Amino acid sequence: MLKDKFGRRFHYLRLSVTDVCNFSCDYCLPDGYQCDSDRNFLGLSEIRQICAGFADLGTKKIRITGGEPSLRKDLPQIIQIAASTTGVEQVAITTNGYRLEQQVDSWVDAGLNLLNVSIDSLDPRMFESITGHDKLETILSGIKRGLERGLKVKVNGVLMRQYNGNELGAFLSWLKHTPITFRLIELMETGDNKDFFKLNHLSGEPIKQYLLENGWSPVIQNNTAGPAQEFWHPDYQGKIGLIMPYSKDFCATCNRLRISATGKLHLCLFADKGLDIRPYLQQTDTLELQQQLQQLLGDKDATHWLDQGFTGATKHLAMLGG
C-alpha cells in the first residue's frame, strides 16, 4: 500500500496522457495551447507498466486526464489497459467533451465506467466566451449518451466571479431532473493566471451554507473518492459537490497521486517539480518502479501551500489535468 509519513493512503492515480488541449479557457489557456515543452508522451507499454505498478501497491481507481485525452487516437486502448489491470476497480476520464458525442460508446466498450466533463456555464453564449467553442449542446448530448450507456457522470465547473458567479440557480435547476453530480471548483491560482485569480476567485463556503440551509445533506464518501464535499437532496435526481482547496484541512484526506504525460510523478498538483520515473517504465517487471514510488512518496508535503500563494511548477491546469 502506498502510504506517506502523515498516514495518508493512496488508492487513486490521475494519469495524464497528453498536455495538449483544444480549448482556450480563460482561467487555464486563454491564448490556446502553446507547444513549449517535450511532447514525447507516454506510450502504451509505459502506461501498462504504470497501471500494473500502482495497482500492485493498492491503487483501485485510475483517472485518465490531459490536457484533453480524447486528442490521443489510442485513447480506447489506454482505457482498455487500465480497465484490464488486476486490482483496478474504477476507470475514469476527465474530458472537455469536445468529442464526447462521437466517442463515448468506444470508451464504454473499452471498459470506462466513470465520466467527468468540464462545463463552466449552462448559458451557451457564456460557455463559448469561456472556452472559445460553441459546443455546449453537443457536449450535453454526449453526457446523455453516457448516461444511457450506464456511466456514472460528474460535471465540473470552475467558479468565477465575473463569469458564472450567479449561475447556481441554473445549475440546481438542471440537477432537479438530471442524475449527475455537478461539482463547483474554486478557482485555483497557477503560475500563469495570477491577475485573473485575483479578479475572479470566489469561496465555495457561502454555497455550502446555502445548501445546508435548504435541505441538502452531505454524502458519505469512500476511500477512492476525489476531494469534493458532495450533497444530496430528496427532491433532486442529481447531486452537487464543492471542491474548495483553500478550505481548512483540505489536504488531510488526500488519496491521489499524479503522473504527467511525460512520465513524471507529481506528489501534489502544486508540487515544485515532477519526479522522473520513466526509466523504471522500461523494465520487464514493476518491482523497481514500486520501490521508487514508495521512496519518492516520503517527500510528499502535508499541504499544497496555496493559501500562501505558492503555485509550484504548475503554470496552468492543462499540464496535469487538474
Backbone bond lengths (Angstrom), bond angles and torsions (degrees), N, CA, C in turn:
res aa  C-N    CA-C-N  psi(-1)  N-CA   C-N-CA  omega(-1)  CA-C   N-CA-C  phi
1 M - - - 1.457 - - 1.525 110.24 -
2 L 1.330 117.05 131.10 1.460 121.88 174.38 1.523 108.73 -74.14
3 K 1.336 115.69 119.62 1.453 121.38 -176.16 1.517 108.31 -143.10
4 D 1.335 117.14 135.71 1.464 119.01 -178.83 1.527 111.01 -97.97
5 K 1.332 116.02 -179.69 1.469 120.48 -174.72 1.519 112.87 -71.59
6 F 1.339 117.22 -7.95 1.466 120.95 177.13 1.530 111.56 -99.23
7 G 1.334 116.23 5.49 1.464 120.99 177.13 1.515 114.36 85.20
8 R 1.333 117.26 5.34 1.465 119.91 -179.96 1.531 109.56 -79.52
9 R 1.320 116.43 136.02 1.458 122.52 -179.71 1.526 109.44 -105.75
10 F 1.333 116.41 144.09 1.458 120.95 -170.67 1.524 110.79 -117.26
11 H 1.335 114.33 101.18 1.460 122.49 -177.80 1.527 111.91 -100.12
12 Y 1.340 118.16 -2.65 1.454 122.23 -162.51 1.532 109.49 -133.99
13 L 1.337 116.88 123.21 1.462 122.68 178.26 1.518 109.67 -114.41
14 R 1.332 115.96 130.72 1.458 122.46 171.49 1.531 107.15 -103.11
15 L 1.318 115.99 112.56 1.460 122.80 -172.73 1.527 109.78 -109.67
16 S 1.330 116.48 108.59 1.460 120.94 176.37 1.518 109.50 -81.34
17 V 1.342 116.94 135.45 1.466 120.40 -179.41 1.534 111.86 -114.14
18 T 1.328 117.48 -5.36 1.461 123.44 174.23 1.520 107.88 -165.89
19 D 1.338 117.05 150.99 1.462 118.29 172.33 1.527 111.13 -104.93
20 V 1.340 116.48 5.81 1.465 121.39 178.72 1.525 109.53 -78.89
21 C 1.333 116.38 136.99 1.464 121.04 175.31 1.528 108.73 -136.88
22 N 1.332 116.53 141.03 1.459 121.35 -179.12 1.525 112.79 -97.22
23 F 1.329 118.00 3.81 1.455 121.52 173.01 1.532 108.84 -99.45
24 S 1.312 115.72 161.82 1.468 120.86 178.44 1.525 109.22 -129.04
25 C 1.326 115.84 59.80 1.462 121.17 -176.24 1.525 110.86 -64.48
26 D 1.314 115.56 138.42 1.464 121.41 -173.32 1.519 112.99 -58.32
27 Y 1.326 117.77 -32.34 1.459 120.70 -175.03 1.523 112.92 -90.21
28 C 1.336 117.49 -6.07 1.464 120.36 -174.36 1.522 111.76 -125.80
29 L 1.341 116.98 -63.21 1.468 121.82 -178.45 1.532 109.55 -129.52
30 P 1.322 118.35 67.05 1.470 120.44 -175.30 1.528 114.02 -59.92
31 D 1.323 117.35 -25.59 1.463 121.38 178.22 1.523 112.18 -101.44
32 G 1.325 116.56 13.22 1.448 120.50 -177.37 1.523 112.29 80.14
33 Y 1.323 115.91 173.58 1.463 121.20 -178.44 1.518 110.97 -67.55
34 Q 1.314 116.26 131.57 1.460 122.65 176.40 1.530 108.23 -113.89
35 C 1.299 116.62 122.26 1.472 120.70 -178.94 1.522 109.00 -79.57
36 D 1.334 115.29 84.05 1.463 119.80 -175.86 1.523 112.50 -119.67
37 S 1.344 116.94 19.46 1.461 119.74 -178.75 1.530 109.86 -148.33
38 D 1.311 115.96 173.13 1.462 123.29 178.99 1.526 109.83 -59.48
39 R 1.328 116.80 130.53 1.469 120.78 179.58 1.535 111.09 -112.04
40 N 1.307 116.60 25.64 1.460 121.49 176.22 1.527 108.40 -83.09
41 F 1.329 114.87 76.08 1.458 120.21 -171.58 1.527 112.12 -73.51
42 L 1.306 115.61 158.21 1.458 122.50 -179.72 1.518 111.54 -53.72
43 G 1.341 115.72 136.39 1.452 121.50 175.17 1.522 111.50 -89.70
44 L 1.318 116.57 172.69 1.461 120.71 -175.82 1.529 111.98 -62.94
45 S 1.325 117.69 -38.96 1.469 119.39 -179.95 1.525 110.84 -66.36
46 E 1.335 117.28 -36.60 1.466 120.96 177.82 1.525 110.56 -68.82
47 I 1.316 116.41 -40.12 1.462 120.66 177.80 1.530 110.09 -63.11
48 R 1.321 116.53 -38.83 1.469 120.49 178.07 1.531 110.55 -61.97
49 Q 1.326 117.62 -41.24 1.462 121.89 178.24 1.526 111.20 -65.06
50 I 1.320 116.61 -41.95 1.472 120.44 178.77 1.522 110.08 -60.90
51 C 1.327 116.67 -49.84 1.464 120.25 -177.99 1.527 110.96 -60.29
52 A 1.330 116.78 -44.53 1.466 120.52 -178.35 1.528 111.02 -66.65
53 G 1.336 116.50 -44.02 1.461 119.81 -178.54 1.513 112.57 -63.61
54 F 1.317 116.73 -44.78 1.463 119.80 179.49 1.525 111.05 -68.43
55 A 1.329 117.16 -40.21 1.468 119.88 -179.84 1.527 111.09 -61.97
56 D 1.343 117.11 -38.82 1.460 120.33 178.60 1.526 111.97 -65.62
57 L 1.338 116.58 -17.99 1.464 121.27 178.58 1.532 111.92 -103.30
58 G 1.325 116.90 17.70 1.455 120.69 171.64 1.509 116.39 100.42
59 T 1.330 118.68 2.32 1.462 119.92 178.13 1.523 109.90 -69.34
60 K 1.330 115.69 127.49 1.462 120.86 -178.48 1.524 113.03 -110.89
61 K 1.340 115.62 -18.08 1.464 120.23 -176.00 1.521 109.22 -130.07
62 I 1.328 116.52 130.85 1.455 122.17 175.67 1.523 108.73 -122.80
63 R 1.320 115.37 124.57 1.459 120.87 175.94 1.523 108.72 -107.94
64 I 1.324 116.73 126.43 1.458 122.73 178.25 1.521 108.33 -92.25
65 T 1.341 115.51 123.88 1.453 120.21 -176.15 1.527 109.86 -129.21
66 G 1.337 115.43 -177.84 1.452 122.58 174.89 1.506 109.58 -126.37
67 G 1.367 118.27 -133.20 1.449 127.89 3.19 1.514 115.66 35.38
68 E 1.340 113.86 -147.59 1.458 120.76 178.59 1.524 108.57 -110.76
69 P 1.348 117.47 105.57 1.468 120.71 -172.77 1.525 114.26 -62.36
70 S 1.342 118.66 -26.18 1.462 119.69 -177.68 1.525 112.44 -70.59
71 L 1.339 117.59 -6.53 1.458 120.23 175.64 1.525 111.52 -76.15
72 R 1.336 117.02 -11.61 1.466 120.65 173.41 1.527 109.26 -87.40
73 K 1.334 116.31 125.23 1.459 120.81 -178.48 1.517 112.08 -67.06
74 D 1.343 116.31 -23.68 1.464 119.61 -178.42 1.526 112.45 -94.91
75 L 1.325 117.73 20.66 1.467 120.43 -179.02 1.532 112.91 -56.33
76 P 1.342 120.58 -44.07 1.471 118.35 177.81 1.532 112.67 -57.41
77 Q 1.344 117.66 -37.52 1.466 120.10 177.95 1.524 111.11 -66.88
78 I 1.325 116.57 -37.46 1.470 120.34 177.84 1.527 110.02 -63.30
79 I 1.332 116.48 -44.83 1.464 120.79 178.19 1.530 109.69 -60.75
80 Q 1.332 116.28 -43.36 1.460 120.20 -178.22 1.523 111.52 -63.25
81 I 1.334 116.73 -39.14 1.471 120.46 178.05 1.523 110.34 -60.94
82 A 1.334 116.37 -48.01 1.467 120.19 -179.52 1.527 111.04 -63.37
83 A 1.336 116.29 -44.61 1.461 120.72 -175.59 1.528 112.52 -67.59
84 S 1.327 117.41 -27.77 1.464 120.64 -177.11 1.522 112.75 -93.05
85 T 1.340 117.43 1.44 1.460 121.18 -179.92 1.520 110.22 -76.65
86 T 1.305 117.29 125.33 1.457 121.64 179.71 1.529 110.60 -59.29
87 G 1.322 116.75 127.77 1.453 122.38 179.94 1.510 114.07 101.63
88 V 1.328 117.52 -21.46 1.469 120.96 178.63 1.525 108.77 -83.35
89 E 1.320 116.04 121.92 1.459 121.39 -175.95 1.518 113.01 -102.77
90 Q 1.332 116.79 -24.66 1.463 120.36 -177.79 1.524 109.46 -134.70
91 V 1.334 115.71 133.65 1.466 121.57 173.90 1.525 107.40 -122.46
92 A 1.319 114.61 122.63 1.457 121.84 -176.31 1.515 109.96 -121.23
93 I 1.320 115.73 163.50 1.455 121.07 173.36 1.520 108.53 -139.79
94 T 1.321 116.28 143.22 1.459 121.72 171.09 1.516 107.90 -112.59
95 T 1.331 116.71 125.01 1.457 122.14 -173.39 1.522 110.38 -139.60
96 N 1.330 115.69 154.76 1.468 118.58 172.67 1.523 111.31 -80.86
97 G 1.322 117.43 -6.79 1.458 121.77 174.08 1.510 115.72 85.20
98 Y 1.328 117.03 2.67 1.460 120.09 -175.38 1.525 111.66 -57.27
99 R 1.320 117.98 -39.35 1.468 122.30 -178.75 1.524 112.32 -110.95
100 L 1.310 116.33 13.72 1.465 120.92 -173.51 1.518 112.20 -59.86
101 E 1.327 117.55 -48.34 1.460 121.19 -175.41 1.529 111.50 -58.84
102 Q 1.354 116.52 -38.96 1.460 120.19 -177.68 1.521 112.96 -80.99
103 Q 1.337 118.12 -27.41 1.464 120.08 -167.98 1.524 115.61 -113.04
104 V 1.331 118.81 -11.03 1.458 119.64 -171.16 1.524 112.33 -60.47
105 D 1.331 118.32 -33.63 1.467 119.80 179.64 1.528 111.26 -63.70
106 S 1.328 116.56 -40.41 1.477 118.99 179.69 1.515 111.05 -68.01
107 W 1.321 117.38 -31.41 1.472 120.35 178.17 1.530 110.47 -68.53
108 V 1.336 115.90 -44.09 1.470 119.54 179.25 1.527 110.18 -64.19
109 D 1.322 116.32 -42.55 1.463 120.29 179.50 1.530 111.28 -61.24
110 A 1.346 116.91 -28.76 1.464 121.30 -179.81 1.522 112.52 -80.83
111 G 1.335 117.85 -13.72 1.462 120.31 177.04 1.514 115.77 123.20
112 L 1.337 118.30 6.29 1.465 120.70 178.84 1.520 110.64 -67.51
113 N 1.347 116.66 138.02 1.467 118.58 174.27 1.522 114.44 -129.59
114 L 1.340 117.49 -7.67 1.463 120.49 177.71 1.525 109.34 -130.60
115 L 1.333 116.36 133.83 1.464 121.61 -177.08 1.522 110.11 -127.57
116 N 1.333 116.65 126.62 1.462 122.66 172.15 1.526 108.66 -116.67
117 V 1.314 115.97 129.29 1.457 121.75 -179.37 1.526 108.52 -124.53
118 S 1.318 116.36 138.62 1.465 121.07 179.89 1.530 110.08 -90.79
119 I 1.326 116.49 118.66 1.470 122.41 174.29 1.525 106.90 -137.76
120 D 1.316 116.62 110.06 1.460 120.55 -175.51 1.521 113.21 -90.87
121 S 1.328 117.74 -10.09 1.468 121.00 177.85 1.509 109.09 -157.62
122 L 1.341 116.26 144.88 1.462 122.09 174.46 1.520 111.67 -95.06
123 D 1.308 117.26 2.14 1.460 123.42 172.87 1.527 107.20 -91.21
124 P 1.341 118.98 115.74 1.468 120.29 -175.91 1.525 113.99 -54.89
125 R 1.328 116.81 -36.68 1.467 119.00 -179.52 1.522 111.04 -70.21
126 M 1.328 117.29 -41.18 1.453 120.60 178.21 1.530 110.27 -67.72
127 F 1.337 116.35 -39.67 1.468 120.23 177.68 1.526 110.21 -57.80
128 E 1.330 116.97 -46.15 1.464 120.29 179.71 1.523 111.25 -65.80
129 S 1.323 116.68 -37.03 1.463 120.68 178.89 1.525 110.80 -62.36
130 I 1.325 117.07 -40.39 1.462 121.17 -177.70 1.527 111.64 -73.97
131 T 1.348 116.59 -44.65 1.467 121.12 -169.69 1.520 114.85 -97.45
132 G 1.349 116.27 -22.40 1.463 120.07 -173.98 1.517 113.41 85.78
133 H 1.358 117.81 7.97 1.464 121.33 -177.91 1.527 111.38 -135.89
134 D 1.318 116.65 136.23 1.460 123.13 175.49 1.530 108.14 -90.63
135 K 1.343 115.85 73.77 1.464 120.36 -172.50 1.525 113.34 -126.79
136 L 1.318 118.72 8.70 1.465 119.95 -172.46 1.527 111.88 -58.04
137 E 1.314 117.83 -46.54 1.461 119.85 -174.71 1.528 111.92 -64.99
138 T 1.331 117.99 -40.47 1.467 118.95 179.12 1.530 111.45 -70.88
139 I 1.340 117.07 -31.23 1.465 119.84 176.38 1.529 110.04 -67.43
140 L 1.331 116.88 -42.70 1.469 120.44 176.82 1.527 110.59 -62.36
141 S 1.319 117.06 -36.68 1.464 120.65 176.72 1.525 110.82 -65.26
142 G 1.332 116.63 -37.85 1.460 120.53 176.93 1.517 112.26 -65.28
143 I 1.343 116.28 -39.39 1.466 120.40 176.30 1.524 110.54 -61.66
144 K 1.327 116.39 -42.79 1.474 120.44 178.10 1.522 110.67 -58.59
145 R 1.348 116.13 -42.57 1.460 119.30 179.27 1.524 110.93 -66.00
146 G 1.338 116.97 -39.13 1.454 120.17 177.13 1.517 112.46 -60.15
147 L 1.316 116.74 -41.56 1.463 120.91 177.05 1.525 110.97 -64.17
148 E 1.333 115.97 -39.99 1.473 119.78 177.96 1.525 111.61 -62.41
149 R 1.324 116.99 -31.10 1.462 121.36 179.32 1.526 112.96 -86.19
150 G 1.321 116.51 3.61 1.459 120.01 174.15 1.514 115.67 90.93
151 L 1.318 118.23 9.82 1.456 120.46 178.44 1.525 111.05 -72.13
152 K 1.319 115.62 144.90 1.450 121.42 167.15 1.521 106.71 -83.64
153 V 1.327 117.75 121.83 1.463 121.79 -169.61 1.526 111.02 -114.51
154 K 1.321 114.85 131.39 1.454 122.08 170.73 1.522 108.28 -122.62
155 V 1.316 115.82 143.14 1.459 121.80 178.39 1.517 108.11 -119.44
156 N 1.323 116.28 130.96 1.461 121.97 -178.33 1.516 110.55 -106.28
157 G 1.325 116.39 136.31 1.454 121.66 173.57 1.515 109.81 -133.90
158 V 1.331 116.77 129.50 1.463 120.74 178.14 1.526 108.44 -83.03
159 L 1.310 116.30 126.59 1.462 122.81 -176.66 1.528 109.52 -79.70
160 M 1.365 115.77 122.05 1.463 120.32 -176.51 1.528 110.34 -137.99
161 R 1.311 116.28 128.32 1.455 122.60 -173.77 1.536 113.09 -53.78
162 Q 1.331 117.29 -48.36 1.455 121.07 -172.29 1.528 113.43 -88.38
163 Y 1.329 118.21 1.80 1.459 120.78 -175.42 1.530 111.60 -120.16
164 N 1.314 117.16 -71.90 1.467 120.36 -175.43 1.526 112.44 -115.59
165 G 1.321 116.64 18.24 1.466 121.00 -176.07 1.519 114.33 -60.21
166 N 1.338 117.06 -19.06 1.468 120.18 -179.35 1.531 112.21 -113.25
167 E 1.342 117.45 21.10 1.465 119.58 -175.89 1.524 114.35 -100.79
168 L 1.327 118.88 9.55 1.460 119.90 -178.55 1.528 111.13 -55.18
169 G 1.319 117.23 -42.60 1.465 120.43 179.94 1.515 112.47 -59.42
170 A 1.342 116.74 -41.21 1.466 120.49 179.41 1.526 110.98 -66.40
171 F 1.333 116.43 -40.38 1.466 119.58 178.48 1.528 111.07 -64.44
172 L 1.331 117.07 -42.82 1.465 120.16 179.86 1.527 111.14 -65.89
173 S 1.328 117.71 -37.85 1.467 120.50 176.93 1.524 110.86 -61.83
174 W 1.321 116.33 -38.25 1.467 120.93 177.87 1.529 110.71 -63.46
175 L 1.338 116.33 -40.68 1.461 120.86 -178.29 1.524 113.05 -70.87
176 K 1.295 116.78 -17.44 1.468 120.65 -179.02 1.530 110.68 -55.75
177 H 1.335 115.74 -39.04 1.461 119.98 -174.54 1.529 113.17 -127.09
178 T 1.346 118.11 14.31 1.464 121.08 -177.23 1.522 109.35 -123.34
179 P 1.330 118.69 117.94 1.471 121.96 -173.97 1.532 113.46 -82.13
180 I 1.323 115.58 63.80 1.461 121.86 176.76 1.525 108.03 -125.96
181 T 1.318 116.55 175.66 1.463 121.59 168.62 1.521 107.59 -112.59
182 F 1.313 116.21 121.95 1.463 120.34 177.02 1.523 108.28 -101.87
183 R 1.349 116.65 126.01 1.462 121.04 -177.74 1.526 109.98 -115.64
184 L 1.302 115.93 123.05 1.456 121.55 172.12 1.524 108.47 -89.01
185 I 1.326 115.94 126.69 1.457 121.78 -176.63 1.531 108.59 -109.76
186 E 1.315 116.30 126.46 1.451 119.04 173.96 1.526 109.98 -59.99
187 L 1.312 116.32 134.60 1.464 121.29 175.13 1.521 109.15 -57.50
188 M 1.339 115.96 131.12 1.463 121.27 -179.57 1.530 110.07 -108.18
189 E 1.304 115.46 141.41 1.459 120.01 177.80 1.524 110.01 -76.92
190 T 1.338 116.16 132.93 1.459 121.94 174.90 1.531 108.54 -126.37
191 G 1.319 115.72 176.99 1.455 119.07 -176.89 1.513 113.94 -61.99
192 D 1.358 117.62 -27.37 1.457 121.25 -174.91 1.530 114.72 -102.35
193 N 1.337 119.22 -2.43 1.476 118.27 -172.94 1.527 113.83 -125.08
194 K 1.312 118.38 26.00 1.465 121.09 -171.58 1.528 112.76 -58.02
195 D 1.329 118.62 -45.80 1.464 121.06 -179.97 1.521 110.57 -67.77
196 F 1.325 116.84 -42.17 1.463 121.11 178.18 1.525 110.26 -60.92
197 F 1.326 116.28 -40.60 1.464 121.04 179.31 1.528 110.94 -60.73
198 K 1.302 117.37 -45.70 1.466 120.84 -178.12 1.527 111.29 -61.41
199 L 1.327 117.50 -35.26 1.462 121.48 -177.87 1.524 112.83 -80.62
200 N 1.336 117.74 -24.78 1.459 119.65 -166.98 1.514 116.78 -123.21
201 H 1.338 118.88 -6.53 1.458 118.58 -177.93 1.525 111.54 -66.70
202 L 1.322 115.39 132.34 1.465 123.13 173.50 1.519 108.72 -128.40
203 S 1.318 117.14 140.03 1.454 121.25 175.91 1.524 110.16 -78.41
204 G 1.325 116.18 144.42 1.459 120.39 176.06 1.519 113.63 -83.44
205 E 1.346 117.79 -8.70 1.466 120.33 -176.05 1.528 113.35 -59.16
206 P 1.354 120.45 -44.07 1.474 118.94 177.56 1.525 112.97 -60.36
207 I 1.340 116.95 -34.31 1.462 120.03 177.66 1.524 110.12 -68.22
208 K 1.327 116.98 -40.80 1.464 120.85 177.10 1.523 110.54 -58.84
209 Q 1.313 117.32 -45.79 1.460 120.66 179.73 1.524 111.53 -63.57
210 Y 1.335 116.34 -39.61 1.471 120.41 177.45 1.526 110.57 -60.58
211 L 1.334 116.50 -45.46 1.458 120.38 -179.24 1.526 111.20 -61.54
212 L 1.334 116.94 -46.70 1.457 121.30 -178.29 1.527 111.63 -63.98
213 E 1.312 116.41 -31.63 1.476 120.82 -179.83 1.520 112.76 -82.13
214 N 1.349 116.68 -7.34 1.468 119.57 -176.37 1.527 112.42 -125.03
215 G 1.320 115.54 35.78 1.458 120.94 169.01 1.506 117.53 88.47
216 W 1.347 117.67 6.62 1.451 120.69 177.57 1.527 109.75 -89.38
217 S 1.333 116.46 141.80 1.467 121.78 -177.97 1.522 110.34 -122.70
218 P 1.338 117.78 147.58 1.475 120.50 179.60 1.527 111.97 -64.71
219 V 1.335 114.93 145.46 1.457 122.90 175.18 1.528 108.38 -95.03
220 I 1.325 117.94 134.08 1.464 121.72 176.43 1.523 108.42 -78.05
221 Q 1.344 117.22 125.69 1.456 122.40 -174.92 1.526 111.73 -98.30
222 N 1.357 115.70 156.33 1.469 119.84 175.62 1.527 109.78 -97.89
223 N 1.341 116.83 -179.22 1.467 119.89 -171.29 1.519 114.13 -78.75
224 T 1.349 119.00 -2.11 1.460 120.59 173.80 1.524 111.97 -106.84
225 A 1.316 116.89 4.17 1.464 120.53 -178.36 1.521 110.64 -69.71
226 G 1.318 115.24 154.61 1.455 121.02 176.14 1.515 111.12 -77.27
227 P 1.339 116.99 -165.82 1.457 120.90 -171.96 1.524 115.30 -84.97
228 A 1.327 118.11 2.07 1.465 120.10 -175.41 1.527 112.12 -73.49
229 Q 1.324 115.49 142.48 1.462 121.89 164.15 1.527 105.71 -90.15
230 E 1.347 116.74 115.29 1.461 120.13 -174.92 1.526 111.17 -106.33
231 F 1.345 114.78 152.51 1.461 121.85 -176.19 1.530 109.40 -136.77
232 W 1.352 115.58 146.79 1.456 121.42 178.27 1.517 109.70 -127.07
233 H 1.324 115.69 159.22 1.466 122.06 -179.12 1.522 107.34 -139.93
234 P 1.329 119.40 135.13 1.470 120.77 -176.57 1.525 114.51 -62.29
235 D 1.338 117.15 -19.63 1.465 120.03 -178.42 1.522 113.31 -96.29
236 Y 1.338 116.72 4.68 1.459 120.41 -176.60 1.528 110.25 -122.51
237 Q 1.333 116.47 138.29 1.465 120.30 175.63 1.523 111.55 -74.46
238 G 1.341 116.61 -30.68 1.451 121.07 -178.61 1.514 112.94 -100.18
239 K 1.312 115.71 168.71 1.461 122.92 176.68 1.529 108.66 -113.94
240 I 1.319 116.12 164.93 1.455 120.56 174.93 1.528 108.87 -127.94
241 G 1.310 115.73 143.83 1.455 120.93 179.97 1.515 111.25 -129.72
242 L 1.318 115.47 158.40 1.463 122.00 177.34 1.522 108.79 -129.24
243 I 1.313 116.47 128.86 1.455 121.95 174.15 1.518 106.83 -111.07
244 M 1.343 115.91 110.48 1.466 121.54 -170.51 1.522 110.11 -123.54
245 P 1.322 117.40 81.29 1.464 120.24 -174.66 1.518 114.64 -66.79
246 Y 1.335 117.92 -12.93 1.459 120.52 178.80 1.526 111.97 -95.14
247 S 1.330 116.87 3.21 1.460 120.45 -179.85 1.524 110.61 -79.89
248 K 1.316 116.07 158.24 1.461 122.38 -178.70 1.527 110.43 -61.93
249 D 1.319 116.96 135.85 1.466 124.27 175.49 1.528 113.91 63.20
250 F 1.342 117.82 23.82 1.465 120.85 -179.59 1.527 111.43 -56.70
251 C 1.327 116.84 -38.34 1.470 120.93 -174.19 1.528 113.46 -84.73
252 A 1.327 117.26 -5.88 1.468 119.72 -174.08 1.531 112.41 -64.30
253 T 1.339 116.99 -26.92 1.459 120.70 -177.86 1.529 111.99 -108.00
254 C 1.326 117.06 20.12 1.469 120.26 -179.26 1.535 110.14 -55.89
255 N 1.334 115.44 130.66 1.468 119.81 -178.24 1.523 112.14 -133.66
256 R 1.356 117.42 16.90 1.462 120.03 -171.24 1.525 111.91 -134.28
257 L 1.319 113.90 148.09 1.454 122.63 174.14 1.522 108.15 -123.71
258 R 1.338 115.58 164.16 1.461 120.14 -175.15 1.528 110.90 -129.57
259 I 1.325 115.28 140.57 1.454 122.26 171.18 1.527 107.71 -118.25
260 S 1.332 116.47 129.43 1.459 119.83 179.34 1.526 110.20 -78.79
261 A 1.318 115.55 168.99 1.465 121.37 -177.89 1.510 112.57 -68.65
262 T 1.334 117.46 -11.83 1.469 120.80 177.28 1.530 112.15 -110.45
263 G 1.344 116.42 17.40 1.459 119.94 170.72 1.511 115.69 84.05
264 K 1.311 117.05 33.63 1.465 120.62 176.80 1.523 109.82 -112.07
265 L 1.329 115.74 134.02 1.454 122.20 176.41 1.523 109.34 -81.72
266 H 1.318 116.20 125.58 1.465 121.61 175.28 1.526 107.21 -112.04
267 L 1.311 115.88 115.02 1.463 121.40 -178.18 1.512 111.55 -71.65
268 C 1.340 116.80 -17.51 1.464 123.02 178.03 1.515 106.78 -153.38
269 L 1.332 116.62 152.03 1.459 120.51 175.64 1.527 110.92 -56.90
270 F 1.327 116.44 -28.34 1.463 120.96 -176.72 1.532 112.11 -115.21
271 A 1.320 116.08 29.58 1.467 119.70 175.38 1.523 109.88 -65.24
272 D 1.339 116.41 156.58 1.462 119.41 -176.52 1.519 113.00 -75.85
273 K 1.338 117.52 -11.95 1.463 120.09 175.64 1.528 109.38 -167.23
274 G 1.341 114.55 161.11 1.450 119.77 171.75 1.518 109.68 -90.65
275 L 1.323 117.22 150.15 1.462 123.63 -176.88 1.529 108.72 -108.08
276 D 1.302 116.87 118.01 1.460 121.87 -171.56 1.530 112.11 -69.52
277 I 1.335 116.28 118.76 1.462 120.62 175.88 1.529 111.08 -115.02
278 R 1.328 117.11 5.37 1.467 119.94 -173.47 1.530 113.36 -60.51
279 P 1.333 119.21 -37.44 1.472 117.65 178.23 1.522 113.58 -57.87
280 Y 1.330 117.26 -27.86 1.467 121.15 -177.63 1.533 112.03 -83.20
281 L 1.343 116.08 -5.57 1.462 119.89 179.32 1.521 111.86 -89.51
282 Q 1.333 116.90 -1.48 1.459 121.10 -178.35 1.520 111.81 -98.48
283 Q 1.341 117.14 0.45 1.469 121.26 -176.87 1.527 111.00 -78.72
284 T 1.324 115.62 163.04 1.467 119.90 178.18 1.515 112.77 -78.85
285 D 1.351 117.01 -19.76 1.459 120.13 174.84 1.536 107.93 -131.27
286 T 1.315 116.70 -178.64 1.466 120.26 -174.43 1.524 112.84 -106.89
287 L 1.336 118.17 8.40 1.460 120.64 -174.26 1.532 112.00 -60.98
288 E 1.339 117.82 -48.53 1.455 119.92 -179.53 1.521 111.49 -65.34
289 L 1.324 117.28 -37.24 1.465 120.94 176.12 1.515 110.36 -60.05
290 Q 1.321 117.25 -46.88 1.462 120.61 -179.64 1.525 111.31 -61.50
291 Q 1.320 116.92 -42.87 1.464 120.36 179.50 1.527 111.07 -62.89
292 Q 1.334 116.63 -41.01 1.461 120.32 179.75 1.530 111.22 -67.24
293 L 1.314 117.38 -40.78 1.468 120.65 178.31 1.520 110.86 -60.45
294 Q 1.308 116.72 -44.84 1.464 120.22 -179.78 1.525 111.49 -64.18
295 Q 1.332 116.02 -37.52 1.459 119.72 178.84 1.530 111.30 -68.70
296 L 1.323 117.16 -45.31 1.463 121.27 -177.65 1.522 111.87 -66.72
297 L 1.318 116.88 -30.67 1.460 120.31 -178.98 1.526 111.99 -63.17
298 G 1.317 116.44 -20.18 1.461 120.16 177.34 1.514 113.60 -64.09
299 D 1.333 117.60 -16.07 1.469 121.51 -179.65 1.524 112.98 -94.46
300 K 1.319 118.29 2.08 1.467 119.68 -178.16 1.517 110.64 -69.45
301 D 1.348 116.28 131.10 1.460 121.74 -179.32 1.522 111.23 -78.55
302 A 1.322 114.83 167.29 1.466 120.79 179.44 1.513 111.73 -72.96
303 T 1.344 117.42 -27.39 1.459 120.70 -174.75 1.519 109.80 -150.25
304 H 1.343 116.04 170.74 1.469 120.39 -178.21 1.530 113.08 -90.32
305 W 1.323 119.13 -12.54 1.466 124.04 179.75 1.533 113.51 63.03
306 L 1.332 117.74 20.98 1.463 120.42 178.69 1.525 112.12 -60.78
307 D 1.329 116.16 -34.68 1.459 119.77 -177.79 1.521 112.23 -65.76
308 Q 1.334 116.84 -14.12 1.460 121.24 177.11 1.528 112.19 -103.13
309 G 1.346 115.82 11.49 1.452 120.41 177.29 1.514 114.89 81.83
310 F 1.348 117.20 11.06 1.459 120.73 -179.62 1.521 109.43 -85.24
311 T 1.341 117.81 121.85 1.466 120.88 -179.00 1.521 112.55 -115.30
312 G 1.328 117.94 0.90 1.453 121.45 175.31 1.519 112.35 59.54
313 A 1.330 115.73 -142.87 1.465 121.31 -177.43 1.520 112.62 -88.09
314 T 1.334 118.13 2.07 1.459 121.26 -175.83 1.523 110.32 -81.63
315 K 1.331 115.85 100.01 1.463 120.40 177.84 1.520 111.01 -76.57
316 H 1.331 116.43 -36.46 1.462 122.00 177.24 1.520 107.74 -154.47
317 L 1.332 116.48 159.48 1.461 120.68 -172.62 1.525 113.31 -71.62
318 A 1.355 118.21 -20.04 1.458 119.94 178.96 1.530 111.99 -66.06
319 M 1.329 116.98 -18.93 1.464 120.27 179.46 1.531 112.15 -57.34
320 L 1.335 115.80 -37.93 1.465 119.86 -174.54 1.530 112.83 -132.09
321 G 1.320 117.50 6.36 1.455 119.46 178.78 1.510 113.73 72.08
322 G 1.335 118.22 22.53 1.455 121.36 177.81 1.518 113.82 76.94
